[in-house]
Amino acid sequence: MELTDNQILNQTQVLQKIKRIAFEIYENNFEESEIIIAGIKGQGYSFAKLLAEMIGNISSIKAIAVLIDMDKEVPNPSITFDCEDSLLEQKAIVVVDDVLNTGRTFAYGLSPFLRLHVKRLQTAVIVDRGYHRFPIAANYIGYELSTTINEHVKVILDSPPEEMGVYLS
């Protein structure tokens, strides 16, 4: 984080957004006994872990955080999970990332789930910037932020608590 970054959301506000998303996921999946929260490598996985913990705190649903390991910079990247595919079969799955910008990362991140037999596939983000080039929309959005294409949104979740937040540079 640089001194020129403007903080948009602080730690308290980010945790409130995550809690609200957790309640929404619970409301839409209350009949499930287990749900998979699959986070895209980086801050997406940090978000997945926080979200899974929050769902566990507010409901009886067992929420399992799973890592989607992919290189965001490579077109059509090779994608792996930190679990066996069998854990994902016949489950409600929420794929999460920190920021939805063009939708490219989400489009690639969702692709491995299309070869599995899942009950339901949903998406969640902390920040939706709205510059979608791919037909991707998040089911759960923490914060919608209108920015210019040249601005950069950075979500920090796994640093010291005083640095947790959403920043615009």
MDAnalysis code that builds the backbone (N, CA, C; Angstrom):
import MDAnalysis as mda
import numpy as np

u = mda.Universe.empty(507, n_residues=169, atom_resindex=np.repeat(np.arange(169), 3), trajectory=True)
u.add_TopologyAttr("name", ["N", "CA", "C"] * 169)
u.add_TopologyAttr("resid", np.arange(1, 170))
u.add_TopologyAttr("resname", ["MET", "GLU", "LEU", "THR", "ASP", "ASN", "GLN", "ILE", "LEU", "ASN", "GLN", "THR", "GLN", "VAL", "LEU", "GLN", "LYS", "ILE", "LYS", "ARG", "ILE", "ALA", "PHE", "GLU", "ILE", "TYR", "GLU", "ASN", "ASN", "PHE", "GLU", "GLU", "SER", "GLU", "ILE", "ILE", "ILE", "ALA", "GLY", "ILE", "LYS", "GLY", "GLN", "GLY", "TYR", "SER", "PHE", "ALA", "LYS", "LEU", "LEU", "ALA", "GLU", "MET", "ILE", "GLY", "ASN", "ILE", "SER", "SER", "ILE", "LYS", "ALA", "ILE", "ALA", "VAL", "LEU", "ILE", "ASP", "MET", "ASP", "LYS", "GLU", "VAL", "PRO", "ASN", "PRO", "SER", "ILE", "THR", "PHE", "ASP", "CYS", "GLU", "ASP", "SER", "LEU", "LEU", "GLU", "GLN", "LYS", "ALA", "ILE", "VAL", "VAL", "VAL", "ASP", "ASP", "VAL", "LEU", "ASN", "THR", "GLY", "ARG", "THR", "PHE", "ALA", "TYR", "GLY", "LEU", "SER", "PRO", "PHE", "LEU", "ARG", "LEU", "HIS", "VAL", "LYS", "ARG", "LEU", "GLN", "THR", "ALA", "VAL", "ILE", "VAL", "ASP", "ARG", "GLY", "TYR", "HIS", "ARG", "PHE", "PRO", "ILE", "ALA", "ALA", "ASN", "TYR", "ILE", "GLY", "TYR", "GLU", "LEU", "SER", "THR", "THR", "ILE", "ASN", "GLU", "HIS", "VAL", "LYS", "VAL", "ILE", "LEU", "ASP", "SER", "PRO", "PRO", "GLU", "GLU", "MET", "GLY", "VAL", "TYR", "LEU", "SER"])
u.atoms.positions = np.array([
    [0.843, -1.170, 0.000],
    [0.000, 0.000, 0.000],
    [0.891, 1.236, 0.000],
    [0.576, 2.176, -0.871],
    [1.367, 3.401, -0.972],
    [0.638, 4.551, -0.295],
    [1.365, 5.568, 0.027],
    [0.765, 6.735, 0.680],
    [-0.243, 7.447, -0.211],
    [-0.155, 7.246, -1.526],
    [-1.081, 7.905, -2.443],
    [-2.407, 7.150, -2.570],
    [-2.493, 5.952, -1.986],
    [-3.730, 5.177, -2.062],
    [-4.789, 5.804, -1.162],
    [-6.015, 5.891, -1.680],
    [-7.140, 6.392, -0.901],
    [-7.911, 5.206, -0.348],
    [-8.129, 5.188, 0.954],
    [-8.891, 4.098, 1.548],
    [-10.372, 4.331, 1.295],
    [-11.011, 3.342, 0.675],
    [-12.444, 3.407, 0.373],
    [-13.239, 2.736, 1.489],
    [-12.766, 1.577, 1.960],
    [-13.396, 0.848, 3.059],
    [-12.324, 0.485, 4.075],
    [-12.623, 0.665, 5.351],
    [-11.671, 0.275, 6.389],
    [-11.966, -1.158, 6.854],
    [-11.211, -1.640, 7.837],
    [-11.359, -3.007, 8.312],
    [-12.788, -3.297, 8.768],
    [-13.365, -2.426, 9.579],
    [-14.721, -2.622, 10.090],
    [-15.723, -2.711, 8.951],
    [-15.599, -1.825, 7.972],
    [-16.529, -1.818, 6.851],
    [-16.378, -3.070, 5.982],
    [-15.140, -3.515, 5.758],
    [-14.918, -4.729, 4.969],
    [-15.534, -5.930, 5.673],
    [-15.320, -6.034, 6.976],
    [-15.890, -7.157, 7.723],
    [-17.417, -7.099, 7.742],
    [-17.997, -5.897, 7.759],
    [-19.456, -5.761, 7.664],
    [-19.953, -6.252, 6.309],
    [-19.232, -5.924, 5.245],
    [-19.612, -6.386, 3.891],
    [-19.551, -7.905, 3.818],
    [-18.501, -8.485, 4.381],
    [-18.349, -9.938, 4.355],
    [-19.463, -10.596, 5.173],
    [-19.808, -10.015, 6.300],
    [-20.889, -10.567, 7.116],
    [-22.223, -10.502, 6.373],
    [-22.480, -9.405, 5.690],
    [-23.728, -9.273, 4.924],
    [-23.781, -10.306, 3.810],
    [-22.657, -10.498, 3.121],
    [-22.595, -11.516, 2.069],
    [-22.832, -12.904, 2.672],
    [-22.263, -13.166, 3.835],
    [-22.459, -14.455, 4.503],
    [-23.942, -14.694, 4.784],
    [-24.642, -13.678, 5.273],
    [-26.078, -13.816, 5.527],
    [-26.845, -14.070, 4.228],
    [-26.489, -13.367, 3.156],
    [-27.156, -13.581, 1.875],
    [-26.935, -15.003, 1.365],
    [-25.711, -15.483, 1.479],
    [-25.408, -16.852, 1.053],
    [-26.210, -17.840, 1.897],
    [-26.260, -17.612, 3.189],
    [-27.042, -18.476, 4.081],
    [-28.521, -18.467, 3.684],
    [-29.083, -17.283, 3.443],
    [-30.494, -17.174, 3.060],
    [-30.793, -17.945, 1.779],
    [-29.868, -17.934, 0.836],
    [-30.092, -18.600, -0.452],
    [-29.674, -20.066, -0.465],
    [-29.044, -20.520, 0.604],
    [-28.564, -21.901, 0.671],
    [-28.895, -22.548, 2.013],
    [-29.937, -22.075, 2.692],
    [-30.246, -22.529, 4.049],
    [-30.518, -24.024, 4.135],
    [-30.930, -24.643, 3.035],
    [-31.233, -26.071, 3.052],
    [-29.985, -26.949, 2.944],
    [-28.846, -26.360, 2.691],
    [-27.601, -27.120, 2.544],
    [-26.990, -27.423, 3.914],
    [-26.392, -28.579, 4.034],
    [-25.662, -28.903, 5.260],
    [-24.186, -28.532, 5.111],
    [-23.735, -28.442, 3.851],
    [-22.341, -28.133, 3.564],
    [-22.283, -27.285, 2.293],
    [-21.410, -26.306, 2.298],
    [-21.249, -25.439, 1.132],
    [-19.751, -25.205, 0.915],
    [-19.364, -25.095, -0.329],
    [-17.967, -24.854, -0.684],
    [-17.804, -23.376, -1.029],
    [-16.837, -22.732, -0.399],
    [-16.485, -21.347, -0.720],
    [-15.117, -21.431, -1.394],
    [-15.107, -21.326, -2.716],
    [-13.882, -21.503, -3.504],
    [-13.294, -20.146, -3.856],
    [-12.121, -19.864, -3.312],
    [-11.488, -18.564, -3.509],
    [-10.356, -18.615, -4.509],
    [-10.336, -17.642, -5.408],
    [-9.274, -17.529, -6.398],
    [-7.999, -17.082, -5.696],
    [-6.904, -17.737, -6.029],
    [-5.594, -17.511, -5.391],
    [-5.318, -16.023, -5.160],
    [-4.823, -15.718, -3.991],
    [-4.529, -14.336, -3.608],
    [-5.578, -13.862, -2.619],
    [-6.027, -12.637, -2.790],
    [-7.010, -12.066, -1.872],
    [-8.368, -12.756, -1.995],
    [-8.639, -13.384, -3.135],
    [-9.877, -14.150, -3.281],
    [-9.935, -15.304, -2.295],
    [-8.801, -15.986, -2.112],
    [-8.757, -17.094, -1.155],
    [-8.825, -16.576, 0.281],
    [-8.206, -15.437, 0.539],
    [-8.326, -14.828, 1.877],
    [-9.785, -14.493, 2.165],
    [-10.478, -13.963, 1.170],
    [-11.903, -13.661, 1.280],
    [-12.684, -14.950, 1.540],
    [-12.348, -16.023, 0.829],
    [-13.044, -17.308, 0.998],
    [-12.919, -17.814, 2.432],
    [-11.730, -17.716, 3.003],
    [-11.529, -18.188, 4.374],
    [-12.344, -17.356, 5.367],
    [-12.341, -16.037, 5.212],
    [-13.122, -15.170, 6.096],
    [-14.623, -15.438, 5.940],
    [-15.062, -15.616, 4.704],
    [-16.471, -15.854, 4.424],
    [-16.921, -17.204, 4.979],
    [-16.109, -18.234, 4.805],
    [-16.448, -19.559, 5.335],
    [-16.559, -19.502, 6.860],
    [-15.639, -18.806, 7.503],
    [-15.685, -18.664, 8.957],
    [-16.953, -17.931, 9.388],
    [-17.305, -16.864, 8.658],
    [-18.484, -16.073, 8.998],
    [-19.763, -16.898, 8.816],
    [-19.849, -17.680, 7.746],
    [-21.026, -18.532, 7.527],
    [-21.141, -19.544, 8.659],
    [-20.013, -20.102, 9.076],
    [-20.011, -21.035, 10.201],
    [-20.469, -20.392, 11.495],
    [-20.165, -19.110, 11.669],
    [-20.550, -18.391, 12.884],
    [-22.041, -18.060, 12.938],
    [-22.670, -17.873, 11.772],
    [-24.073, -17.428, 11.754],
    [-25.057, -18.533, 11.443],
    [-24.569, -19.733, 11.114],
    [-25.473, -20.801, 10.703],
    [-24.916, -22.162, 11.093],
    [-25.712, -23.180, 10.830],
    [-25.264, -24.552, 11.081],
    [-24.628, -25.168, 9.835],
    [-24.532, -24.400, 8.760],
    [-23.930, -24.899, 7.531],
    [-22.420, -25.037, 7.714],
    [-21.893, -26.165, 7.297],
    [-20.439, -26.355, 7.299],
    [-19.900, -25.717, 6.017],
    [-19.178, -24.635, 6.164],
    [-18.609, -23.924, 5.016],
    [-17.130, -24.277, 4.914],
    [-16.733, -24.773, 3.745],
    [-15.360, -25.218, 3.518],
    [-14.696, -24.294, 2.504],
    [-13.587, -23.677, 2.904],
    [-12.824, -22.818, 1.988],
    [-11.908, -23.701, 1.148],
    [-11.961, -23.494, -0.164],
    [-11.149, -24.244, -1.121],
    [-10.370, -23.231, -1.964],
    [-9.114, -23.539, -2.235],
    [-8.260, -22.671, -3.048],
    [-8.393, -23.027, -4.527],
    [-8.660, -22.016, -5.355],
    [-8.585, -22.157, -6.811],
    [-7.231, -21.584, -7.198],
    [-6.316, -22.443, -7.576],
    [-4.949, -22.027, -7.908],
    [-4.843, -21.828, -9.412],
    [-4.599, -20.592, -9.812],
    [-4.481, -20.252, -11.240],
    [-3.609, -19.022, -11.400],
    [-3.021, -18.891, -12.573],
    [-2.243, -17.704, -12.899],
    [-3.166, -16.734, -13.623],
    [-3.525, -15.646, -12.970],
    [-4.476, -14.681, -13.527],
    [-3.965, -13.985, -14.788],
    [-2.666, -14.016, -15.009],
    [-2.083, -13.299, -16.138],
    [-2.016, -14.134, -17.416],
    [-2.282, -15.435, -17.307],
    [-2.168, -16.333, -18.465],
    [-3.553, -16.586, -19.043],
    [-3.742, -16.329, -20.351],
    [-5.029, -16.662, -20.957],
    [-5.257, -18.177, -20.898],
    [-6.472, -18.562, -20.521],
    [-6.842, -19.971, -20.383],
    [-5.838, -20.737, -19.524],
    [-5.676, -20.320, -18.276],
    [-4.658, -20.912, -17.416],
    [-5.016, -22.329, -16.972],
    [-4.001, -23.037, -16.553],
    [-4.207, -24.330, -15.911],
    [-4.709, -24.036, -14.498],
    [-5.763, -24.753, -14.077],
    [-6.405, -24.460, -12.800],
    [-6.442, -25.730, -11.962],
    [-6.043, -25.593, -10.694],
    [-6.106, -26.724, -9.773],
    [-6.793, -26.283, -8.488],
    [-7.249, -27.288, -7.723],
    [-7.859, -27.045, -6.413],
    [-6.954, -27.636, -5.357],
    [-7.105, -27.179, -4.123],
    [-6.334, -27.762, -3.022],
    [-7.109, -28.903, -2.353],
    [-8.028, -29.507, -3.104],
    [-8.809, -30.631, -2.608],
    [-9.110, -31.561, -3.782],
    [-9.635, -32.714, -3.478],
    [-10.060, -33.655, -4.517],
    [-11.357, -33.159, -5.151],
    [-11.519, -33.409, -6.453],
    [-12.751, -33.029, -7.140],
    [-13.979, -33.635, -6.473],
    [-13.841, -34.813, -5.882],
    [-14.984, -35.491, -5.264],
    [-15.597, -34.661, -4.129],
    [-14.797, -33.827, -3.455],
    [-15.323, -32.957, -2.402],
    [-16.309, -31.937, -2.972],
    [-16.146, -31.591, -4.244],
    [-16.956, -30.558, -4.879],
    [-18.231, -31.095, -5.523],
    [-18.283, -32.392, -5.753],
    [-19.429, -33.001, -6.432],
    [-20.706, -32.853, -5.605],
    [-21.798, -32.506, -6.289],
    [-23.130, -32.389, -5.686],
    [-23.183, -31.408, -4.524],
    [-22.384, -30.360, -4.613],
    [-22.362, -29.329, -3.566],
    [-22.793, -27.983, -4.152],
    [-23.300, -27.144, -3.274],
    [-23.505, -25.741, -3.624],
    [-22.140, -25.081, -3.483],
    [-21.727, -24.368, -4.520],
    [-20.394, -23.768, -4.550],
    [-20.525, -22.270, -4.807],
    [-19.784, -21.499, -4.029],
    [-19.689, -20.055, -4.258],
    [-18.238, -19.766, -4.593],
    [-18.006, -19.288, -5.816],
    [-16.663, -18.912, -6.255],
    [-16.481, -17.446, -5.910],
    [-15.380, -17.132, -5.213],
    [-15.187, -15.766, -4.733],
    [-13.835, -15.209, -5.176],
    [-13.825, -13.890, -5.371],
    [-12.592, -13.150, -5.631],
    [-12.751, -11.782, -4.983],
    [-11.657, -11.052, -4.896],
    [-11.721, -9.758, -4.230],
    [-12.392, -8.691, -5.088],
    [-11.992, -8.581, -6.369],
    [-12.504, -7.528, -7.245],
    [-12.989, -8.134, -8.560],
    [-14.179, -7.732, -8.997],
    [-14.685, -8.097, -10.321],
    [-14.515, -6.879, -11.212],
    [-13.649, -7.014, -12.190],
    [-13.374, -5.916, -13.101],
    [-13.931, -6.282, -14.479],
    [-13.160, -6.967, -15.297],
    [-13.619, -7.337, -16.639],
    [-14.398, -8.643, -16.648],
    [-14.190, -9.479, -15.636],
    [-14.845, -10.780, -15.582],
    [-13.984, -11.906, -16.120],
    [-12.815, -11.579, -16.654],
    [-11.941, -12.598, -17.246],
    [-11.482, -13.624, -16.211],
    [-10.992, -13.169, -15.078],
    [-10.513, -14.092, -14.048],
    [-11.647, -15.001, -13.583],
    [-12.832, -14.438, -13.358],
    [-13.971, -15.249, -12.942],
    [-14.349, -16.260, -14.016],
    [-14.360, -15.831, -15.268],
    [-14.725, -16.750, -16.354],
    [-13.801, -17.961, -16.359],
    [-12.505, -17.734, -16.246],
    [-11.557, -18.847, -16.205],
    [-11.689, -19.636, -14.905],
    [-11.899, -18.948, -13.801],
    [-12.022, -19.611, -12.505],
    [-13.258, -20.491, -12.390],
    [-14.313, -20.150, -13.122],
    [-15.535, -20.952, -13.104],
    [-15.440, -22.187, -13.995],
    [-14.581, -22.136, -15.001],
    [-14.552, -23.199, -16.014],
    [-14.351, -24.607, -15.470],
    [-13.491, -24.873, -14.474],
    [-13.339, -26.257, -14.019],
    [-14.601, -26.819, -13.357],
    [-15.457, -25.955, -12.842],
    [-16.677, -26.426, -12.197],
    [-17.697, -26.922, -13.221],
    [-17.545, -26.502, -14.474],
    [-18.487, -26.903, -15.509],
    [-18.357, -28.381, -15.871],
    [-17.224, -28.989, -15.553],
    [-17.043, -30.419, -15.834],
    [-17.456, -31.293, -14.652],
    [-17.839, -30.657, -13.550],
    [-18.269, -31.381, -12.352],
    [-19.790, -31.337, -12.240],
    [-20.343, -32.247, -11.487],
    [-21.780, -32.244, -11.210],
    [-22.001, -31.506, -9.897],
    [-22.260, -30.203, -10.008],
    [-22.486, -29.396, -8.815],
    [-23.973, -29.083, -8.698],
    [-24.438, -28.845, -7.464],
    [-25.842, -28.490, -7.237],
    [-26.137, -27.087, -7.725],
    [-25.249, -26.168, -7.360],
    [-25.470, -24.756, -7.644],
    [-24.115, -24.075, -7.696],
    [-23.964, -23.141, -8.607],
    [-22.717, -22.401, -8.748],
    [-23.043, -20.913, -8.677],
    [-22.466, -20.226, -7.698],
    [-22.718, -18.805, -7.491],
    [-21.383, -18.079, -7.388],
    [-21.435, -16.747, -7.438],
    [-20.213, -15.950, -7.352],
    [-20.389, -14.824, -6.330],
    [-19.268, -14.440, -5.716],
    [-19.281, -13.335, -4.754],
    [-17.993, -12.535, -4.885],
    [-18.102, -11.227, -4.721],
    [-16.939, -10.339, -4.735],
    [-17.094, -9.284, -3.659],
    [-15.972, -8.764, -3.217],
    [-16.029, -7.654, -2.276],
    [-16.318, -6.362, -3.037],
    [-15.643, -6.165, -4.190],
    [-15.835, -4.947, -4.979],
    [-16.149, -5.319, -6.425],
    [-17.214, -4.724, -6.968],
    [-17.559, -4.869, -8.389],
    [-17.333, -3.514, -9.047],
    [-16.374, -3.481, -9.982],
    [-16.049, -2.225, -10.667],
    [-16.929, -1.976, -11.881],
    [-17.543, -3.019, -12.427],
    [-18.507, -2.832, -13.505],
    [-17.941, -2.699, -14.910],
    [-16.688, -3.061, -15.141],
    [-16.124, -2.984, -16.488],
    [-16.175, -4.341, -17.185],
    [-17.250, -5.048, -17.059],
    [-17.348, -6.423, -17.536],
    [-17.189, -6.520, -19.049],
    [-16.256, -7.349, -19.466],
    [-16.067, -7.684, -20.888],
    [-16.520, -9.106, -21.154],
    [-16.659, -9.872, -20.076],
    [-17.134, -11.248, -20.153],
    [-18.529, -11.278, -19.529],
    [-19.369, -12.224, -19.925],
    [-20.738, -12.260, -19.388],
    [-20.782, -12.836, -17.973],
    [-20.167, -12.131, -17.059],
    [-20.078, -12.560, -15.675],
    [-20.716, -11.488, -14.787],
    [-21.590, -11.930, -13.914],
    [-22.173, -11.035, -12.918],
    [-22.079, -11.740, -11.570],
    [-21.786, -11.010, -10.538],
    [-21.685, -11.601, -9.210],
    [-23.072, -11.717, -8.587],
    [-23.312, -12.843, -7.931],
    [-24.557, -13.032, -7.196],
    [-24.544, -12.228, -5.900],
    [-23.363, -12.083, -5.321],
    [-23.213, -11.384, -4.041],
    [-22.111, -10.344, -4.190],
    [-22.445, -9.090, -3.895],
    [-21.500, -7.979, -4.064],
    [-21.429, -7.200, -2.764],
    [-20.212, -7.004, -2.272],
    [-20.032, -6.215, -1.071],
    [-20.161, -4.733, -1.331],
    [-19.550, -4.267, -2.434],
    [-19.497, -2.833, -2.698],
    [-19.351, -2.617, -4.196],
    [-20.194, -1.771, -4.768],
    [-20.067, -1.406, -6.173],
    [-19.351, -0.066, -6.224],
    [-18.312, -0.008, -7.058],
    [-17.462, 1.175, -7.093],
    [-17.243, 1.607, -8.535],
    [-17.698, 2.796, -8.867],
    [-17.462, 3.348, -10.197],
    [-16.100, 4.011, -10.202],
    [-15.257, 3.575, -11.118],
    [-13.905, 4.109, -11.224],
    [-13.597, 4.358, -12.686],
    [-12.488, 5.045, -12.917],
    [-12.019, 5.160, -14.293],
    [-11.224, 3.896, -14.607],
    [-11.052, 3.608, -15.865],
    [-10.336, 2.406, -16.285],
    [-8.872, 2.441, -15.837],
    [-8.319, 3.645, -15.636],
    [-6.919, 3.784, -15.228],
    [-6.705, 3.631, -13.723],
    [-7.771, 3.692, -12.947],
    [-7.635, 3.549, -11.502],
    [-7.505, 2.081, -11.129],
    [-6.863, 1.839, -10.014],
    [-6.632, 0.472, -9.551],
    [-7.278, 0.293, -8.175],
    [-8.022, -0.788, -8.012],
    [-8.634, -1.111, -6.732],
    [-7.840, -2.251, -6.107],
    [-7.439, -2.049, -4.859],
    [-6.663, -3.065, -4.146],
    [-7.413, -3.426, -2.871],
    [-7.637, -4.731, -2.690],
    [-8.265, -5.233, -1.473],
    [-7.184, -5.906, -0.648],
    [-7.088, -5.534, 0.604],
    [-6.104, -6.129, 1.509],
    [-6.856, -6.787, 2.654],
    [-6.720, -8.112, 2.755],
    [-7.420, -8.868, 3.793],
    [-6.479, -9.590, 4.736],
    [-5.281, -9.930, 4.267],
    [-4.395, -10.776, 5.073],
    [-3.136, -10.054, 5.529],
    [-3.301, -8.805, 5.884],
    [-2.201, -8.011, 6.431],
    [-2.540, -7.678, 7.880],
    [-1.713, -6.874, 8.523],
    [-2.091, -6.436, 9.867],
    [-3.487, -5.803, 9.835],
    [-4.301, -6.010, 10.876],
    [-5.679, -5.510, 10.885],
    [-5.819, -4.030, 10.538],
    [-4.864, -3.227, 10.942],
    [-4.981, -1.790, 10.664],
    [-4.837, -1.468, 9.178],
    [-4.290, -2.398, 8.377],
    [-4.142, -2.189, 6.933],
    [-5.282, -2.825, 6.146],
    [-6.109, -3.685, 6.786],
    [-7.198, -4.334, 6.081],
    [-8.121, -3.268, 5.516],
    [-8.502, -3.434, 4.251],
    [-9.410, -2.476, 3.643],
    [-9.407, -2.560, 2.140],
    [-10.132, -1.608, 1.551],
    [-10.197, -1.457, 0.101],
    [-9.592, -0.107, -0.219],
    [-8.654, -0.108, -1.180],
    [-7.920, 1.115, -1.524],
    [-8.038, 1.399, -3.009],
    [-8.040, 2.672, -3.349],
    [-8.108, 3.129, -4.736],
    [-6.856, 3.943, -5.035],
    [-6.172, 3.591, -6.131],
    [-4.991, 4.371, -6.524],
    [-5.037, 4.674, -7.998],
])
